[in-house]
Amino acid sequence: MAAPRTLRPLFRGPTHRIANLQQRRTFLPNPFQSSLNPLAGSAPPQTLTAKRILPYPAAPIYSIVSDVQSYSSFLPYCQSSAVTRWSSPDSTYARKWPSEASLVVGWGNLTESFTSRVFCVPGRIVESIGGDTETDLNAKDIAHHLEGARDGDKGARGAGNGLMTHLRSRWTIEALGENETEVSLALEFAFSNPMYTALSAGVAPKVADTMVKAFEKRVQTLLDGNPEVAKAELGKLEGSTLKR
């Protein structure tokens, strides 16, 4: 019976240290708990919004926002942007719009590439979706994107690489006057990996505002001192320039 009495003190110190360590750990966020745990179900999408009123006509602003292939030249964290598929000509302006795009985004040494489905309601909305997301835009407004699509497909068609289960960015352009336009962005996203969700918590709230500021600066750079582009109708524009 002497052996148990001599062994008990040996376990007291480590037991207390383990208990203290476990107690300290409860103050740290656990990205695999509750709603962030993929085994407990996917976390709901986060939604971010931002809005600006710009002193320019709506048509050139819309054309700049829909110029997806130029995103990497001015949008923070966007390292590469390329349109991989175009729509049929729309019924109003007889103009083709980006219908699918390949993007590479990066933060420091971390880079990710993904493909987005793009839907343009000419003059009003530019929407990009990814993951398992489907657009809820009216089929008549995006008929030029659906022509030739399989069964009128309105989803991302498995175009993502698994980084996100849900992605939707919707730009809305509304003319308030001849030289005044309201530009708003609604950004929805949900990561497939709960660790990305935890890591993005401190940065995500600033993303929508950062994107709007980047587009605001882009609009100012392209339209100030270029009245020909600033006053052009949407049908006469091509991306950020006049049609040649």
C-alpha positions, -999 to +999 in steps of 0.1 A: +000+000+000+030+023+003+034+026-034+002+044-041+009+069-013+043+078-029+029+080-064+001+105-056+023+136-051+039+129-084+006+135-103-005+166-085+018+191-102+012+180-138-026+177-131-028+213-120-007+225-149-030+207-174-061+222-157-046+256-158-036+252-195-071+241-204-085+271-186-062+295-204-072+279-237-108+288-232-100+324-237-087+318-273-112+315-302-116+279-314-124+280-352-137+244-351-164+250-325-201+254-330-212+270-363-177+271-377-173+233-374-180+218-408-194+187-390-219+209-372-231+225-405-219+254-426-218+289-411-243+313-427-228+338-453-214+370-441-229+402-457-210+434-462-223+466-478-209+500-489-223+529-508-211+561-525-226+590-545-203+600-573-205+633-594-204+615-628-230+601-652-242+566-646-233+551-680-195+554-678-195+543-642-214+511-651-190+504-679-160+507-656-176+484-630-183+458-656-148+460-670-137+428-651-106+422-672-091+454-658-097+446-621-061+435-615-048+470-626-065+489-597-083+466-573-064+458-540-055+421-536-065+412-572-033+399-589-049+387-621-083+390-638-093+376-672-127+372-689-130+336-701-165+337-716-186+365-730-224+368-732-244+371-764-252+408-774-279+422-752-312+434-766-308+471-757-272+480-766-262+451-788-231+448-765-214+417-752-207+415-714-184+394-693-201+361-685-173+342-667-140+354-653-109+338-638-094+357-609-063+354-587-063+371-553-035+373-528-026+385-493+012+384-487+024+349-495-011+335-497-028+334-532-060+317-544-075+314-578-111+309-586-137+313-614-168+335-611-200+335-631-208+371-641-243+385-649-247+421-662-281+439-662-270+466-686-268+500-669-280+488-636-264+457-620-231+438-622-232+405-602-205+379-597-212+346-581-191+316-571-192+284-550-227+268-549-244+302-554-271+308-580-282+343-592-317+354-583-318+381-610-348+380-634-341+357-663-354+383-688-328+409-675-299+384-681-312+366-712-280+374-731-261+354-705-284+325-705-285+319-743-267+287-750-264+279-713-274+244-703-311+245-693-309+282-687-284+276-659-281+305-635-255+290-612-217+291-609-217+256-625-191+242-602-167+269-613-151+274-579-120+256-565-135+249-531-123+280-514-158+293-508-192+276-505-210+309-513-199+341-530-219+369-544-208+405-552-236+427-565-229+462-578-260+484-583-257+516-603-285+542-601-286+576-618-297+603-594-293+631-619-274+640-651-241+641-633-248+622-600-248+585-595-253+562-565-230+532-565-236+505-540-220+471-533-234+441-515-209+414-508-219+379-495-194+351-487-189+319-468-157+300-467-156+262-470-127+260-445-136+273-410-100+284-405-104+310-433-136+322-416-117+327-383-087+344-400-110+368-420-129+380-390-108+411-384-103+420-420-137+412-436-157+443-424-133+466-443-134+447-476-166+462-492-155+498-483-120+492-497-134+479-530-158+508-534-129+533-526-108+516-553-136+519-579-142+555-569-106+563-575-107+544-608-138+564-620-121+596-610-089+588-628-106+578-660-133+604-662-117+636-649-103+655-679-119+630-704-153+645-712-157+624-743-158+592-722-176+608-693-206+618-715-208+587-737-238+565-739-234+529-726-237+515-761-207+535-773-185+524-745-163+493-743-150+486-709-133+518-697-129+534-732-149+544-762-155+518-790-132+522-819 
